[in-house]
Amino acid sequence: MSRLDVVPVTADRWVDLETLFTDPRFGRGDSPHQDARPESSCWCMWPRLPRGDFRPWDPSNRASMRELVASEAMPGLVCLVGGEPQGWCALGPCGDFTPYSFPPYVDLVEPTAWAIPCVEVVPEARGSGVADALVEQAKAYAAQRGATVLYGPPQWWKARGQAEYGGVTRLFVRRGFAQVAPGERVPVFRCRLDDLAPAGSAGARPVGRHLGGRA
C-alpha cells in the first residue's frame, strides 16, 4: 500500500500543484465551465476573483496562483500518494473567496470562518481516501490558525451531474460537516472546529498514513 501525505502548498510544493493542474484528467468541472482543453486552466482562481472577472482559460490564472504560492499565502493543501500528487483542496479564510460574500453565506459566515471552496482528485484516486484526507487535514490546519468554523464548497460549485453532487455531500457529512442551508447544486455545509487544536498552536503537520481505502 502506498503512503499518503497531505501537506500545505508552499513555494517548494509548486511543482506538485503544477503537475496536477496541467494533467488533462484533473479539474474537469472546477468551474461551471467545461472544455476539452489539455489542462485545468482555471488553476482554482475562480473562487478568488469576482464572478465577472474570472475567465476559465485565461493564462493569467496560472500566474496568479503561482504568485499566491510564492507570497507564502498558502492557498490550499495537496495530497501525495507514494510521493505523487493526487489531489488538492483550496483553503483559507472565507474573506479570501468571493462566493462566501453572497447569500446565503453573507448571513451565516462568522469572522473566524474558513472555507474549502474546492476539492479535486485525479480520477484513479477517487474513492481511495484522498478527498477524506484533504478535508480532515483542512479542518486541523484551519483550527490551528484560529478558525472556529469551516464551510464546504459554495452552492454553485461544479456542474457535472447529480452523482457527483451526491459524492460531495457524502464526503462532507462523513468528515463531520452538517447541512445548514439548501443549495442550488450542493447544500451549504458547515463544521464547528471548537474541539480541535486551539489558535496559536504549532503549524499543521502533514498527515501520513498508508492508503488502503477511504478514510
HUZISUL-V209009 format. One record per residue. RES is the residue in one small letter. PHI is phi in radians with two decimals (999 if undefined). OMEGA is omega in degrees with one decimal (NA if undefined). D_FIRST is the distance of its C-alpha to the first C-alpha in whole Angstrom. Layout:
res: <RES RES>
phi: <PHI PHI>
omega: <OMEGA OMEGA>
d_first: <D_FIRST D_FIRST>
This chain:
res: <m s r l d v v p v t a d r w v d l e t l f t d p r f g r g d s p h q d a r p e s s c w c m w p r l p r g d f r p w d p s n r a s m r e l v a s e a m p g l v c l v g g e p q g w c a l g p c g d f t p y s f p p y v d l v e p t a w a i p c v e v v p e a r g s g v a d a l v e q a k a y a a q r g a t v l y g p p q w w k a r g q a e y g g v t r l f v r r g f a q v a p g e r v p v f r c r l d d l a p a g s a g a r p v g r h l g g r a>
phi: <999 -1.44 -1.34 -2.02 -2.29 -2.02 -2.34 -1.14 -1.46 -1.85 -0.97 -1.31 -1.85 -0.98 -1.08 -1.17 -1.14 -1.09 -1.05 -1.16 -1.35 -1.79 -1.48 -1.11 -1.49 -1.74 1.37 -1.14 1.79 -0.99 -2.19 -1.14 -1.72 -2.23 -2.79 -1.69 -1.22 -1.38 -2.76 -1.50 -1.35 -1.22 0.90 0.95 -1.58 -1.02 -1.45 -1.73 -2.00 -0.97 -0.95 -1.32 -1.66 -1.30 -2.19 -1.07 -2.01 -1.29 -1.01 -1.22 -1.07 -1.09 -1.10 -1.15 -1.17 -1.11 -1.12 -1.06 -1.11 -1.17 -1.42 1.17 -1.28 0.94 -1.36 3.03 -2.11 -2.12 -1.87 -1.89 -2.05 1.06 1.50 -1.81 -1.15 -2.22 -2.87 -2.57 -2.38 -1.28 -2.71 2.95 -1.02 -0.95 -1.11 -1.40 -2.16 -0.98 -1.02 -1.46 -1.76 -1.92 -1.05 -1.52 -1.19 -1.01 -1.68 -1.95 -1.24 -1.49 -1.03 -1.73 -1.49 -1.99 -2.56 -1.99 -1.30 -2.71 -2.27 -2.45 -2.33 -1.09 -0.93 -1.25 -1.77 -1.17 1.43 -1.82 1.89 -1.13 -1.10 -1.07 -1.14 -1.09 -1.16 -1.13 -1.24 -1.07 -1.05 -1.15 -1.09 -1.15 -1.09 -1.23 -1.97 1.70 -1.24 -1.88 -2.46 -2.26 -1.75 -1.45 -1.03 -1.14 -0.98 -1.71 -1.13 1.25 -2.75 -2.05 1.91 -1.09 -1.06 -1.24 -1.06 -1.09 -1.13 -1.11 -1.02 -1.11 -1.02 -1.27 -1.11 -1.06 -1.64 1.64 -1.52 -2.05 -1.35 -2.01 -2.85 -1.21 -2.34 -1.17 -2.21 -2.25 -1.19 -1.47 -1.91 -2.47 -2.25 -1.39 -1.93 -1.00 -1.55 -1.56 -0.99 -1.25 -1.05 1.58 -1.32 -1.10 -1.00 -1.06 -1.56 -1.03 -1.34 -2.34 -2.79 -1.71 -1.46 -2.49 2.29 -1.09 -1.09>
omega: <-177.3 176.8 179.4 178.1 174.8 -174.9 175.1 177.1 174.8 -174.6 -178.6 178.1 -178.7 -177.5 177.8 178.5 178.8 178.1 179.6 -171.0 173.0 176.3 -177.1 179.3 -169.6 169.6 176.3 -179.5 176.0 177.5 176.6 -178.7 177.0 -176.2 178.9 -177.8 -168.7 175.9 178.9 -169.3 175.5 -179.7 178.2 174.9 -176.3 179.5 -175.9 -177.4 173.0 -174.1 -178.5 -177.1 -175.9 174.3 -170.0 -177.8 178.7 179.0 -179.8 178.6 178.6 -179.2 179.8 178.4 178.9 177.7 177.1 -178.8 -178.7 -178.1 -177.8 177.6 -179.1 -174.9 -179.0 -178.0 175.7 178.4 178.9 176.1 -174.4 180.0 -178.2 179.3 -176.9 -178.8 -176.1 166.0 172.7 -176.2 175.8 175.2 -179.5 -179.6 178.5 -170.2 -176.5 -174.1 -174.6 173.7 179.2 174.1 1.1 -173.1 -176.0 179.0 -176.0 -166.9 177.3 179.9 -178.3 -178.1 171.4 -178.0 170.1 -176.3 -177.3 169.9 -177.8 -177.5 177.2 -172.3 -174.4 -180.0 -179.9 -179.0 -176.1 -180.0 -178.5 -179.4 178.1 -179.5 177.9 -178.2 -178.7 178.6 175.6 177.1 -178.6 -178.0 -179.1 -179.5 -179.0 177.7 171.3 178.8 175.6 -178.4 176.3 178.2 174.8 -178.4 178.9 -172.9 -172.3 178.9 175.0 177.0 -171.4 173.8 -174.1 -179.0 -179.6 177.2 177.7 177.5 177.9 179.0 -178.4 179.5 -174.5 174.1 -179.9 -177.7 171.4 177.2 176.8 176.7 -178.1 177.2 175.9 179.5 176.7 179.6 172.3 178.9 173.2 -179.2 179.5 177.8 175.1 -175.3 -173.3 -176.4 178.9 -174.4 -179.6 176.6 178.3 177.6 -175.9 180.0 -177.4 177.8 -179.5 171.1 176.3 176.2 177.9 -175.7 -179.9 -179.2 -175.6 -179.6 NA>
d_first: <0 4 7 9 13 16 19 23 24 27 28 26 23 26 24 21 23 25 22 22 25 26 24 26 23 23 25 27 30 29 33 35 36 34 34 33 33 30 29 29 32 32 30 30 34 35 35 36 39 42 42 45 43 40 40 36 37 39 38 38 35 33 36 36 32 32 35 34 31 33 35 33 33 29 29 26 22 19 15 13 10 9 12 14 16 15 17 21 23 27 28 31 34 36 39 37 36 39 38 38 42 43 44 42 40 44 45 42 40 41 41 38 36 33 31 28 30 27 23 22 18 18 18 15 13 16 15 11 12 13 17 17 16 18 21 20 20 23 25 25 26 29 30 30 32 35 34 35 34 31 32 29 30 34 35 36 32 31 33 31 32 32 28 27 29 28 24 25 27 25 22 25 26 23 23 26 29 32 34 37 39 39 37 39 35 33 34 35 32 32 31 33 31 34 32 29 30 33 35 35 32 30 28 24 22 18 16 13 10 6 6 6 10 13 14>
